């Protein structure tokens, strides 16, 4: 009998039955099972707990599919709040296969690309960004901005469809000549 527990408890009976299936009596030399030890009941209890957690996970997933909220699930699990239930039984990165995650990412990329095609036409912008101009001149983008402030590089302000203004830099080879 386990101290502090009623030996007739259903969970303890289940653990003892599992222990009988997984471990042999120490006097049985013919069994292929490992011999029962002082800790074999603990091993059986851990196996029951792991199996129970898996069953609870399936039941939580089923409840969510059928419209249950995390608050209702937390109450059913005896947890303090919905976030505790979500932490223990919510979607986890490790629960999806790599193929599932890759398929979700691919679908997300397609949605983003489709959105960009319909909402943001590609504009041909005049000049270069500060970074691009700096690369061509072999200087830092901050130097390009300083050259523009001193008037050594011509600039153009471009407004996007969303209303955002950005500065573009016209290098000498991009500037319209006086004869044009």
N, C-alpha and C positions, 0 to 999 in steps of 0.2 A: 504494500500500500504506500502511495506517495504521501508524505507528510503534508498536512494542510489541505488535502484534496479528498473528496469523497471517492472511494475506489469504484463506485457505481456510476460515476459521471460518464456521459456518452463520449466525450472527447478523449478521456483517458482510456476508455474501452477501445476506441478506434486506434489510438497510439499503441496500445498493448497488442492488438490484433496485427497491426503493421509490423511491430517488433517481432512477433512470432513468425511472420512471413519472411522477414529479412535476415533473421539471426537464428542459429541453431543452438540447442541446449549444449552447454559446455561438455557434458558427458557423452554426447553423440559424436563419435569419431568418424562415422560414415557420411555425414552430411557435407554437401558442397558449399553450404552457406558459412559465412564467418561465425565464430562462436559468440554467444551473447555475453556481454561484459557489463560492468557497472554503468557505462555510458551509452549502451545500445538503446535505451528508452529515449535518451536525449536525441540521438540520431533519428529515431522514428518520429519524434515530435517535430523536429526540424523538417523532415520530409512532408509531414502533414501540413505544417505551416506554409511551406512553399507551394504545395498543391492548392491549398486554400486561397492563397494570394492570387494564383493564376485563375482560379474559378471566380473570385471576386472581380478581377479585372474584366473577365468576359461579361459578367453580370452588369458591371458599370457601363461598359461599352454598349451593351444591349439597352440599358436604361436611357443612355444619352440618345441612342438612335430612335427610341420611342418617345422622346420629348422631355425627359426628366431634366431638371436644372441641377447645377452643381450644389445648390443649397439643399435640395431634396436628397441628393446623393450623400452629402455630408451628414444630414440628419439620420439617414438609414445606416450609415457607417459608424455613427456615434462620435463623429468628429466635431470640433468646435465651430468650424466655419467652412464655407465653400472653397476657399483657397487651399485649405489643408487637403480636402478631397481631391482637388485638381492636382496638387503637388504629388500625391501618392498614386493617383489613378488616371491622370490626364495624359494627353499625347506626349510622348517622349521621343527624342531623336532615335534612340536605340530600338524602338518598337517597330519602326518602319524599315523595310529592307532597303539596301542601297538603290535598287532598281526603282522602288516607289519614290524615294527622295529625288532621284534624277528625273523621273517622269514629271514630278510636281515642279521641279525647277525649270524643265524644258517648257512646260505649259505656261509658267509664269513669264519666261522670256518671250514666248510667242505673244502673250497678251500685251506685254510692254511694247514690243516691236510694232504690233498692230495699232496700238494707241498712238505711238509716235508718228506712224505713217499717216494716220487720219487727222491728227491734231497739230502736228508740227512739220509743215513743209520745210524741206532743206533750202535754206537761203544762201545765196552766194554773197558773202560779206566782203566789203571792200577792205583792203589792207590786211594787216596781220594782228594777232593778239600780241600782248607784251612779251609773252613767253616765246612765241614763234619769231618775233622780230629780234629778240635777244639771241636766239640760237643762230639766226642768220648773220648777226653782227658779231657774234662771239662774246657777248656780254650778258650780264644778269638782267632779268626783266625789270628790276628796280632802276637799273641804269637807263634802260629804254625810256622809262617814265620820266626820269630826270632830263634826258635829252629832249623829250617832248616839251617839258615845262620851260626849258631854255630856248625853245623854238628851233632846235636843230633837226627835229623830225616832225613832219606834219601829221596831224591827227584828224580822225573823223569820228563823230559820235553816232552810234547805230542804236536804234530802238527796236527791240524784239516785239513780236506779236503780243506777248504778255505784258509789255510796257517797261521791261527792264532795259536800262541804257548801259551800253558798254563802249569803251574807247578802243578804236582800232588805229593802228600805226601804219603810216605810208612811208616805206623806205624810198630812198632816192630813185631806184629803178621802177617803183610803182607810181610815183607822182606824175600827174599829167604834165607834159612839157608846155612851155609858154606858146609854142607854135600850134598846139592842138586846139 
